[in-house]
Each structure stands twice: as structure tokens, then as C-alpha cells.
Amino acid sequence: MVSRSRMRMWGGENVLLDGKRQRAAMADRLLKEGMGPYAEEVLSKMVATHNLVALPVAEHVRGMMQAAHPIGALAQRASR
């Protein structure tokens, strides 16, 4: 639970509710679309742009993300 002083610092409860809404929207999206589109969206945030083409690690990470079950990804996001 977040303290009241932290909520004031972040701009109040609206910030917390927005976070919940965003997580719920992401959960719906991952369950509907699967991990493929999400993996493409965030891969450049996980692997340096120049390495996306230069190194086989990008394909490995992409494959791992696409093979992951959305429920596991949702559980990880919920723990934040």
C-alpha cells in the first residue's frame, strides 16, 4: 500500500487509479492479442537499437517473449 504522503507527492489517488486502469487495459490487450505485438513494441527498449539487427540475441529475446504465456507476463506486471 502506498502512503498518503507518497500519493500527494505523485499527484494523489488519481495517479494510482490511472496505473490500475493501465494495467487492466494491458492485461486485456495481452489476453486478446497475445505476446507477439507487445514483444515487437518493447524489444527496442530491452535490446539496444543497433543490436536489434547486428546480434542474434534480439531474435532470441523476441522468440522468448512471443513464446511466453500472457498470464505469466500479467503476473509479473502485477507485482510492480
C-alpha positions as CSV (number, residue, x, y, z in Angstrom):
1,M,0.0,0.0,0.0
2,V,1.2,3.5,-0.8
3,S,1.3,6.0,2.0
4,R,-0.8,9.2,1.8
5,S,2.3,11.3,1.7
6,R,3.5,9.4,-1.4
7,M,0.2,9.8,-3.0
8,R,0.4,13.6,-2.5
9,M,3.9,13.6,-3.9
10,W,2.7,11.7,-7.0
11,G,-0.4,13.8,-7.5
12,G,-3.0,12.0,-5.5
13,E,-5.1,8.9,-5.8
14,N,-5.8,9.6,-9.5
15,V,-2.3,8.5,-10.3
16,L,-2.8,5.2,-8.6
17,L,-6.2,4.7,-10.3
18,D,-4.6,5.5,-13.7
19,G,-2.0,2.9,-13.0
20,K,-4.6,0.3,-12.2
21,R,-6.5,1.2,-15.4
22,Q,-3.4,1.0,-17.5
23,R,-2.5,-2.4,-16.0
24,A,-6.1,-3.7,-16.6
25,A,-6.0,-2.4,-20.2
26,M,-2.7,-4.1,-20.8
27,A,-4.0,-7.3,-19.4
28,D,-7.0,-7.2,-21.7
29,R,-4.7,-6.5,-24.6
30,L,-2.2,-9.3,-23.9
31,L,-5.0,-11.8,-23.5
32,K,-6.7,-10.7,-26.7
33,E,-3.6,-10.2,-29.0
34,G,-1.1,-12.5,-27.3
35,M,2.6,-11.6,-26.7
36,G,3.7,-11.0,-30.3
37,P,2.6,-7.4,-30.8
38,Y,3.8,-6.5,-27.3
39,A,7.2,-8.1,-27.9
40,E,7.7,-6.0,-31.0
41,E,6.7,-2.9,-29.2
42,V,9.1,-3.3,-26.2
43,L,12.0,-5.1,-27.8
44,S,13.8,-1.9,-28.7
45,K,13.6,-0.9,-25.0
46,M,15.2,-4.2,-23.9
47,V,18.0,-4.5,-26.6
48,A,20.0,-1.6,-27.9
49,T,18.7,-0.5,-31.3
50,H,22.0,-1.2,-33.2
51,N,22.0,-4.7,-31.7
52,L,18.4,-5.5,-33.0
53,V,20.0,-6.1,-36.4
54,A,23.6,-6.8,-35.5
55,L,23.3,-9.6,-32.9
56,P,21.3,-12.8,-32.8
57,V,20.4,-12.0,-29.2
58,A,17.5,-9.9,-30.4
59,E,15.9,-12.8,-32.2
60,H,16.4,-15.0,-29.1
61,V,14.7,-12.4,-26.8
62,R,11.9,-11.9,-29.4
63,G,11.3,-15.7,-29.5
64,M,11.3,-16.0,-25.7
65,M,8.8,-13.1,-25.4
66,Q,6.5,-14.4,-28.1
67,A,6.6,-17.9,-26.6
68,A,5.7,-16.6,-23.1
69,H,2.1,-17.1,-21.9
70,P,0.3,-13.8,-21.4
71,I,-0.8,-14.9,-17.9
72,G,2.9,-15.0,-16.8
73,A,3.5,-11.6,-18.2
74,L,0.5,-10.2,-16.4
75,A,1.6,-11.7,-13.1
76,Q,5.0,-10.1,-13.5
77,R,3.4,-6.7,-14.2
78,A,1.0,-7.0,-11.3
79,S,3.9,-7.4,-8.9
80,R,5.1,-3.9,-9.6
